[in-house]
Amino acid sequence: MLLKRQVLILQMIVENFINTNQPIGSKEIAKTLDYSSATIRNDMAKLEKEGFITKTHTSSGRIPSECGYRYYVDYINTSYDISAEDEKVLKSILKEKVYSEKKFLEKNAIILSNLTDCTAVILAPTKTDKRINKIEVILLSSRSILVILITNTGEVHQQNYKMQADFTQEEIEEVNKLLKTYFYDVDMATAHILLHKEIEKYLKERIDNYDMILIALTRLLNNKIKKTIALGGKYNLLKKPDINNLDKLKEVMTLFEEDNIIDLIDDNSKLSGTKVKIGKELDNKKMNDLSLVTSKFFSDKGEGVIAVFGPKRMNYKKVMTLINCVKDNLNNNLKE
C-alpha cells in the first residue's frame, strides 16, 4: 500500500508526463510538494521498485509505467472541470439541424476527437434483443433470387441476387425447409454461426452450387448485423510523438479500418460503465503504445459504444469526463 505522500508523487509524475511528455526528477517535484528532495528520491525509488514508475535512458527523471497509469486511473480521484469554451462546443451540436442518425453520430465523434486530441469512434446503437423470425428465398428466375429476412420487431429486409448458375424450384424449396427449421427466434450473431456450420454442411450434400446460395444469405445477414460507425480524428495519433516508428504507425492505422475497429471495440466494451484499458491490457500487439477508453450509451434505438483511442499518456480524467458529456448527448437525443 502506498503512503499518501507517495501517491502525491506518483500523481505529479503521471500528470507531468501527460502534460509535457517529459520525465521529472525529485528536485522539480520538491518545488511543488512540501517535502525534501531526499525524501522524494527515497519514495521515487520505492515507486520504481514496485513498478509504478520507470527511468528513461536519456534523463535522470522518471515517467509512469503502465502499472503507474493503472493506479492513477483507478485510485487517484482527481476531477476534471470542463472549460466554458469546451462546454459551448458540446452544446453547439444540439443547436444544429441534423437529419440523420449517422450525421449526428459523426458530429459527436468529430467534436470528441477535437476536444481530446485523440481518435474518437462511436458505434451506432443496435437492439441487443433483435432476433430473426423468418428467412425465405424466392426464385424469381433460374438465375435470380430474392432473399427476405423478417425480425421479431417486424422489420422486413430483402435483397435481390443474380446467380452464376441455374437453380430449380425444388432446390429452393429444400433451402427454405432448412431455413424454416433453423432460423426461427434466433439472434443475428447466432444465425451467422449456424449458416456456416449446420446449414452449409446440409446444403453441400443436397444442392449443386450451394455456395452461391450461402453467399447470398451471408451478405444479407452481414448487412443486418453490421454496425454503423462514426469516426473522428482518425489521423490525430499521427501528430503524437509517442509513436515515432513508421511501421508501428502503419499498424495502428490498420486498426481503424471498419471491421477491425468494430471487433476491437466490441472485445473491450463488454461491461457497462466507463472502462479504461492501457497498453498490453488490450491484448493486441498493435495497441501496446495506446490506451482505449470506452463507455456504453443507451437510447430508444438500443445500445451503442463511445470509444477514444490515444497514447498511454492521454489525459484520462479529461477524456472520461468528455465521453460522459457526449454520452448524455446521445442518450437524450437519439430517438426512434
The 8 nearest C-alpha neighbors of each residue, nearest first, counted from 0:
[[1, 2, 3, 6, 5, 49, 46, 70],
 [2, 0, 5, 6, 3, 4, 46, 45],
 [1, 3, 5, 4, 6, 0, 7, 42],
 [2, 4, 6, 5, 7, 1, 8, 0],
 [5, 3, 7, 2, 6, 8, 1, 42],
 [4, 6, 8, 2, 7, 3, 1, 42],
 [5, 7, 9, 3, 4, 8, 10, 1],
 [8, 6, 10, 4, 5, 9, 11, 3],
 [9, 7, 5, 11, 10, 6, 12, 4],
 [10, 8, 6, 12, 11, 7, 5, 13],
 [11, 9, 7, 13, 8, 12, 14, 6],
 [10, 12, 8, 14, 9, 13, 15, 7],
 [13, 11, 9, 15, 10, 14, 62, 16],
 [14, 12, 10, 16, 11, 15, 63, 9],
 [15, 13, 17, 11, 16, 12, 10, 18],
 [14, 16, 12, 18, 17, 13, 11, 19],
 [15, 17, 20, 19, 13, 21, 14, 18],
 [18, 16, 312, 14, 15, 20, 19, 313],
 [17, 19, 15, 16, 14, 20, 314, 21],
 [18, 20, 21, 16, 15, 17, 22, 14],
 [19, 21, 16, 17, 18, 22, 15, 312],
 [22, 20, 19, 16, 23, 15, 62, 18],
 [23, 21, 60, 61, 62, 16, 24, 20],
 [22, 24, 60, 61, 12, 21, 27, 62],
 [25, 23, 60, 27, 26, 61, 28, 59],
 [24, 26, 28, 36, 27, 40, 39, 29],
 [27, 25, 29, 28, 36, 24, 30, 39],
 [26, 28, 30, 29, 25, 24, 23, 31],
 [27, 29, 25, 30, 26, 31, 32, 24],
 [30, 28, 32, 26, 31, 27, 36, 34],
 [29, 31, 28, 27, 32, 26, 33, 34],
 [32, 30, 29, 28, 33, 27, 34, 11],
 [33, 31, 29, 34, 30, 28, 8, 7],
 [32, 34, 29, 31, 35, 30, 28, 36],
 [33, 35, 32, 29, 38, 36, 39, 37],
 [36, 34, 38, 37, 29, 39, 33, 26],
 [35, 37, 39, 25, 26, 38, 29, 40],
 [36, 38, 40, 35, 39, 41, 25, 34],
 [39, 37, 41, 35, 40, 36, 42, 34],
 [38, 40, 36, 42, 41, 37, 25, 43],
 [41, 39, 43, 37, 38, 42, 25, 36],
 [42, 40, 44, 38, 39, 43, 37, 45],
 [41, 43, 39, 45, 44, 40, 5, 46],
 [42, 44, 46, 40, 45, 41, 39, 47],
 [43, 45, 41, 47, 42, 46, 48, 40],
 [44, 46, 48, 42, 47, 43, 49, 41],
 [47, 45, 43, 49, 51, 44, 48, 52],
 [46, 48, 52, 50, 44, 45, 49, 51],
 [47, 49, 45, 50, 46, 44, 51, 52],
 [50, 48, 46, 47, 51, 45, 52, 44],
 [49, 51, 47, 48, 52, 46, 66, 64],
 [50, 52, 67, 66, 46, 64, 47, 49],
 [53, 51, 63, 47, 64, 62, 50, 46],
 [52, 54, 61, 62, 47, 64, 63, 55],
 [55, 53, 61, 60, 62, 56, 59, 52],
 [54, 56, 57, 58, 61, 53, 60, 59],
 [55, 57, 58, 54, 59, 60, 53, 61],
 [56, 58, 55, 59, 54, 60, 22, 61],
 [59, 57, 60, 55, 56, 22, 54, 61],
 [58, 60, 24, 61, 54, 55, 57, 23],
 [61, 59, 24, 23, 22, 58, 54, 62],
 [60, 62, 54, 22, 23, 53, 52, 24],
 [61, 63, 22, 53, 52, 12, 54, 16],
 [64, 62, 52, 67, 13, 53, 51, 68],
 [65, 63, 52, 67, 66, 51, 53, 68],
 [66, 64, 68, 67, 69, 277, 63, 278],
 [65, 67, 69, 51, 64, 68, 70, 50],
 [68, 66, 51, 64, 63, 70, 65, 69],
 [67, 69, 71, 65, 70, 66, 72, 63],
 [68, 70, 66, 72, 67, 71, 73, 65],
 [71, 69, 67, 73, 68, 72, 74, 66],
 [70, 72, 75, 68, 69, 73, 74, 67],
 [73, 71, 69, 70, 74, 68, 75, 315],
 [74, 72, 70, 71, 69, 75, 76, 68],
 [73, 75, 70, 71, 76, 72, 69, 6],
 [76, 74, 71, 77, 72, 73, 70, 10],
 [77, 75, 74, 78, 72, 73, 71, 316],
 [76, 78, 75, 79, 316, 74, 71, 72],
 [77, 79, 76, 80, 316, 317, 320, 75],
 [80, 78, 317, 316, 81, 77, 320, 319],
 [79, 81, 82, 78, 317, 320, 83, 316],
 [82, 80, 85, 79, 86, 83, 317, 321],
 [81, 83, 85, 84, 86, 80, 87, 79],
 [82, 84, 86, 85, 87, 81, 88, 80],
 [83, 85, 87, 82, 86, 88, 81, 89],
 [86, 84, 88, 82, 87, 83, 81, 89],
 [87, 85, 83, 89, 88, 84, 82, 90],
 [86, 88, 84, 90, 85, 89, 91, 83],
 [87, 89, 85, 91, 86, 90, 84, 92],
 [90, 88, 86, 87, 91, 92, 85, 110],
 [89, 91, 87, 92, 88, 93, 86, 94],
 [90, 92, 88, 94, 93, 89, 87, 95],
 [93, 91, 90, 94, 95, 89, 106, 107],
 [92, 94, 91, 95, 90, 96, 328, 89],
 [95, 93, 91, 92, 96, 90, 97, 89],
 [96, 94, 93, 92, 97, 91, 103, 90],
 [95, 97, 98, 94, 93, 92, 103, 99],
 [98, 96, 99, 103, 95, 102, 100, 93],
 [97, 99, 96, 100, 102, 103, 101, 95],
 [100, 98, 102, 101, 97, 103, 104, 96],
 [99, 101, 103, 102, 104, 98, 333, 97],
 [100, 102, 104, 99, 103, 105, 229, 227],
 [103, 101, 105, 99, 104, 100, 106, 97],
 [102, 104, 100, 106, 105, 101, 97, 99],
 [105, 103, 101, 107, 102, 106, 229, 108],
 [106, 104, 229, 102, 108, 107, 103, 109],
 [107, 105, 109, 103, 108, 104, 110, 102],
 [106, 108, 104, 110, 105, 109, 111, 103],
 [109, 107, 231, 105, 111, 119, 106, 110],
 [110, 108, 231, 112, 106, 111, 107, 105],
 [109, 111, 113, 107, 112, 108, 114, 106],
 [112, 110, 108, 114, 109, 113, 107, 115],
 [113, 111, 119, 109, 117, 232, 115, 118],
 [114, 112, 110, 116, 111, 115, 109, 232],
 [113, 115, 111, 112, 116, 110, 85, 321],
 [114, 116, 117, 112, 113, 318, 111, 317],
 [117, 115, 113, 112, 114, 235, 118, 232],
 [118, 116, 309, 112, 115, 235, 308, 236],
 [117, 119, 232, 308, 112, 233, 307, 231],
 [120, 118, 307, 112, 231, 108, 306, 230],
 [119, 121, 230, 306, 229, 108, 305, 307],
 [120, 122, 305, 229, 228, 304, 123, 306],
 [123, 121, 228, 304, 303, 227, 124, 305],
 [122, 124, 303, 227, 228, 121, 226, 125],
 [125, 123, 303, 302, 301, 300, 122, 126],
 [126, 124, 301, 302, 127, 300, 303, 123],
 [125, 127, 301, 128, 129, 300, 302, 124],
 [126, 128, 129, 125, 301, 302, 130, 186],
 [127, 129, 126, 130, 186, 125, 301, 151],
 [130, 128, 126, 127, 186, 151, 150, 152],
 [129, 131, 186, 185, 151, 150, 184, 187],
 [132, 130, 150, 185, 184, 133, 151, 183],
 [131, 133, 183, 150, 184, 151, 149, 130],
 [132, 134, 149, 131, 183, 148, 182, 135],
 [135, 133, 148, 147, 178, 149, 182, 136],
 [134, 136, 147, 175, 146, 133, 137, 148],
 [135, 137, 146, 145, 175, 147, 144, 138],
 [138, 136, 145, 144, 139, 146, 135, 171],
 [137, 139, 144, 140, 143, 145, 136, 168],
 [140, 138, 144, 143, 137, 145, 141, 142],
 [141, 139, 143, 142, 138, 144, 166, 165],
 [140, 142, 165, 166, 143, 167, 138, 139],
 [143, 141, 162, 165, 140, 161, 164, 166],
 [142, 144, 161, 140, 139, 162, 160, 141],
 [145, 143, 138, 139, 160, 137, 159, 146],
 [144, 146, 159, 137, 158, 136, 160, 147],
 [147, 145, 136, 158, 157, 135, 137, 159],
 [146, 148, 157, 135, 134, 156, 136, 145],
 [147, 149, 134, 156, 155, 133, 157, 150],
 [150, 148, 155, 133, 132, 154, 131, 153],
 [151, 149, 131, 132, 152, 154, 153, 130],
 [150, 152, 153, 130, 132, 131, 129, 149],
 [153, 151, 150, 154, 129, 130, 149, 131],
 [154, 152, 150, 151, 149, 155, 132, 131],
 [155, 153, 150, 149, 152, 156, 151, 148],
 [154, 156, 149, 148, 153, 157, 150, 147],
 [157, 155, 148, 147, 149, 154, 158, 223],
 [156, 158, 147, 146, 148, 155, 145, 159],
 [157, 159, 146, 145, 160, 147, 156, 219],
 [160, 158, 145, 144, 146, 161, 157, 143],
 [161, 159, 144, 143, 162, 145, 158, 215],
 [162, 160, 143, 142, 144, 163, 159, 145],
 [161, 163, 142, 164, 143, 160, 211, 165],
 [162, 164, 142, 161, 165, 211, 208, 143],
 [165, 163, 162, 142, 166, 208, 141, 211],
 [164, 166, 141, 142, 167, 163, 162, 140],
 [167, 165, 141, 142, 170, 164, 168, 171],
 [168, 166, 170, 169, 141, 171, 165, 138],
 [167, 169, 171, 170, 172, 138, 166, 141],
 [170, 168, 172, 167, 171, 173, 166, 174],
 [169, 171, 173, 167, 172, 168, 174, 206],
 [172, 170, 174, 168, 173, 169, 175, 167],
 [171, 173, 175, 169, 174, 170, 176, 168],
 [172, 174, 170, 176, 171, 175, 169, 177],
 [175, 173, 171, 177, 172, 176, 178, 170],
 [176, 174, 178, 172, 177, 173, 135, 179],
 [177, 175, 173, 179, 174, 178, 172, 180],
 [176, 178, 180, 174, 175, 179, 181, 173],
 [179, 177, 175, 181, 182, 180, 176, 174],
 [178, 180, 176, 177, 182, 181, 175, 183],
 [181, 179, 177, 178, 182, 176, 183, 175],
 [180, 182, 178, 179, 183, 177, 193, 185],
 [183, 181, 178, 179, 185, 133, 180, 131],
 [182, 184, 132, 185, 133, 131, 181, 179],
 [183, 185, 132, 131, 130, 182, 186, 151],
 [186, 184, 131, 130, 183, 182, 190, 189],
 [187, 185, 130, 189, 188, 131, 190, 129],
 [186, 188, 190, 189, 130, 224, 191, 185],
 [187, 189, 191, 190, 186, 192, 224, 185],
 [190, 188, 192, 191, 186, 187, 193, 185],
 [191, 189, 193, 187, 188, 192, 194, 185],
 [190, 192, 194, 188, 189, 193, 187, 195],
 [191, 193, 189, 194, 190, 195, 196, 188],
 [194, 192, 190, 196, 195, 197, 191, 189],
 [193, 195, 198, 191, 192, 196, 199, 190],
 [196, 194, 199, 192, 193, 198, 197, 191],
 [195, 197, 193, 199, 194, 198, 200, 192],
 [198, 196, 200, 193, 199, 201, 194, 195],
 [197, 199, 194, 201, 200, 196, 202, 193],
 [198, 200, 202, 195, 201, 196, 197, 203],
 [199, 201, 203, 197, 198, 202, 196, 204],
 [200, 202, 198, 199, 203, 204, 197, 205],
 [203, 201, 205, 199, 204, 206, 200, 209],
 [202, 204, 200, 201, 205, 209, 199, 206],
 [203, 205, 202, 201, 206, 200, 207, 209],
 [204, 206, 202, 203, 201, 207, 209, 170],
 [207, 205, 209, 202, 203, 208, 204, 170],
 [206, 208, 209, 205, 203, 166, 210, 202],
 [207, 209, 210, 211, 206, 164, 212, 203],
 [208, 210, 206, 207, 212, 211, 202, 203],
 [209, 211, 213, 208, 212, 214, 203, 199],
 [212, 210, 214, 213, 209, 208, 215, 162],
 [213, 211, 215, 209, 210, 214, 216, 208],
 [212, 214, 210, 216, 211, 215, 217, 209],
 [213, 215, 217, 211, 212, 216, 210, 218],
 [216, 214, 212, 218, 217, 213, 211, 219],
 [215, 217, 213, 219, 218, 214, 220, 212],
 [218, 216, 214, 220, 215, 219, 221, 213],
 [219, 217, 221, 215, 220, 216, 214, 222],
 [218, 220, 222, 216, 221, 217, 215, 223],
 [221, 219, 223, 217, 222, 218, 224, 216],
 [222, 220, 218, 224, 223, 219, 225, 217],
 [223, 221, 219, 225, 220, 224, 218, 217],
 [222, 224, 220, 221, 225, 219, 187, 226],
 [225, 223, 221, 222, 220, 226, 187, 188],
 [224, 226, 222, 221, 223, 227, 220, 258],
 [227, 225, 224, 228, 123, 122, 261, 125],
 [226, 228, 123, 122, 225, 229, 101, 124],
 [229, 227, 122, 121, 123, 226, 230, 120],
 [228, 230, 105, 121, 120, 104, 108, 122],
 [229, 231, 120, 108, 119, 228, 105, 121],
 [230, 232, 109, 108, 119, 112, 233, 118],
 [231, 233, 118, 235, 112, 234, 109, 119],
 [234, 232, 118, 231, 235, 230, 236, 255],
 [233, 235, 237, 236, 232, 118, 238, 252],
 [236, 234, 232, 237, 117, 238, 233, 118],
 [235, 237, 239, 238, 234, 117, 309, 118],
 [236, 238, 235, 234, 239, 248, 242, 240],
 [239, 237, 236, 235, 240, 234, 241, 242],
 [238, 240, 236, 241, 237, 242, 235, 310],
 [239, 241, 242, 243, 238, 237, 20, 236],
 [242, 240, 239, 243, 310, 288, 311, 20],
 [243, 241, 240, 244, 248, 239, 247, 288],
 [242, 244, 240, 241, 245, 248, 247, 239],
 [243, 245, 247, 246, 242, 248, 249, 241],
 [244, 246, 248, 247, 249, 243, 242, 250],
 [247, 245, 249, 248, 244, 250, 251, 243],
 [248, 246, 250, 244, 249, 245, 251, 242],
 [249, 247, 245, 251, 250, 246, 252, 244],
 [248, 250, 246, 252, 247, 251, 245, 253],
 [249, 251, 247, 253, 248, 252, 285, 246],
 [250, 252, 248, 254, 253, 249, 285, 247],
 [251, 253, 249, 254, 250, 255, 248, 256],
 [254, 252, 250, 255, 251, 256, 249, 259],
 [255, 253, 252, 251, 259, 256, 260, 250],
 [256, 254, 260, 253, 252, 257, 259, 233],
 [257, 255, 259, 254, 253, 258, 260, 252],
 [256, 258, 260, 259, 255, 261, 228, 254],
 [257, 259, 261, 260, 256, 262, 255, 254],
 [260, 258, 262, 254, 256, 261, 257, 263],
 [259, 261, 263, 255, 262, 257, 258, 254],
 [262, 260, 264, 258, 263, 259, 265, 257],
 [263, 261, 265, 259, 260, 264, 266, 258],
 [262, 264, 260, 266, 261, 265, 259, 267],
 [263, 265, 267, 261, 266, 262, 268, 260],
 [264, 266, 262, 268, 267, 263, 261, 269],
 [267, 265, 263, 264, 268, 262, 269, 261],
 [266, 268, 264, 265, 269, 263, 281, 293],
 [269, 267, 265, 270, 266, 264, 293, 294],
 [268, 270, 267, 266, 265, 271, 264, 295],
 [271, 269, 268, 272, 274, 267, 295, 273],
 [272, 270, 295, 269, 273, 294, 268, 274],
 [271, 273, 294, 274, 295, 270, 293, 296],
 [274, 272, 294, 293, 271, 275, 292, 319],
 [273, 275, 293, 292, 272, 294, 276, 268],
 [276, 274, 292, 291, 277, 293, 273, 290],
 [277, 275, 291, 280, 290, 281, 292, 274],
 [276, 278, 290, 280, 279, 311, 291, 275],
 [277, 279, 287, 289, 280, 288, 290, 286],
 [278, 280, 287, 281, 282, 277, 283, 286],
 [281, 279, 282, 277, 278, 276, 283, 287],
 [280, 282, 279, 283, 276, 278, 277, 286],
 [283, 281, 280, 279, 284, 286, 278, 287],
 [282, 284, 286, 285, 281, 287, 279, 280],
 [285, 283, 286, 287, 282, 279, 281, 278],
 [284, 286, 283, 287, 251, 250, 247, 288],
 [285, 287, 289, 284, 283, 288, 278, 281],
 [288, 286, 278, 279, 284, 289, 285, 283],
 [287, 289, 278, 286, 311, 310, 242, 290],
 [290, 288, 310, 311, 286, 278, 309, 287],
 [289, 291, 277, 311, 278, 309, 276, 310],
 [290, 292, 308, 276, 307, 275, 293, 277],
 [291, 293, 275, 307, 306, 274, 276, 308],
 [294, 292, 306, 274, 305, 273, 268, 291],
 [293, 295, 273, 305, 272, 304, 274, 306],
 [294, 296, 304, 303, 271, 305, 272, 302],
 [297, 295, 303, 326, 302, 304, 330, 294],
 [298, 296, 302, 330, 301, 303, 295, 299],
 [297, 299, 330, 300, 301, 333, 302, 334],
 [298, 300, 334, 301, 335, 333, 297, 330],
 [301, 299, 298, 335, 124, 125, 126, 334],
 [300, 302, 126, 125, 124, 298, 299, 297],
 [301, 303, 124, 297, 125, 296, 126, 298],
 [304, 302, 124, 123, 296, 122, 295, 297],
 [303, 305, 295, 122, 294, 121, 296, 306],
 [306, 304, 121, 294, 293, 120, 295, 122],
 [307, 305, 293, 120, 292, 119, 121, 304],
 [306, 308, 119, 292, 118, 291, 120, 309],
 [309, 307, 291, 118, 290, 117, 119, 306],
 [308, 310, 117, 290, 289, 313, 118, 311],
 [311, 309, 289, 312, 313, 290, 288, 241],
 [310, 312, 289, 290, 313, 288, 277, 309],
 [311, 313, 17, 310, 314, 16, 20, 13],
 [314, 312, 310, 311, 315, 309, 17, 290],
 [313, 315, 317, 316, 17, 318, 312, 18],
 [316, 314, 318, 317, 313, 319, 72, 312],
 [317, 315, 319, 318, 314, 79, 320, 78],
 [316, 318, 320, 315, 314, 319, 79, 321],
 [317, 319, 315, 321, 320, 316, 322, 115],
 [320, 318, 322, 316, 317, 321, 315, 323],
 [319, 321, 317, 323, 318, 322, 316, 324],
 [322, 320, 324, 318, 323, 319, 317, 325],
 [321, 323, 325, 319, 324, 320, 326, 318],
 [322, 324, 326, 320, 321, 325, 327, 319],
 [325, 323, 321, 327, 326, 322, 320, 328],
 [324, 326, 328, 322, 327, 323, 321, 329],
 [327, 325, 323, 329, 324, 328, 296, 330],
 [326, 328, 330, 324, 325, 329, 331, 323],
 [329, 327, 325, 326, 331, 330, 332, 324],
 [328, 330, 326, 332, 327, 331, 333, 325],
 [329, 331, 298, 327, 297, 328, 326, 332],
 [332, 330, 329, 328, 327, 333, 298, 334],
 [331, 333, 329, 330, 328, 334, 298, 327],
 [334, 332, 329, 298, 331, 330, 299, 335],
 [335, 333, 299, 332, 300, 298, 331, 330],
 [334, 299, 300, 333, 298, 301, 100, 332]]
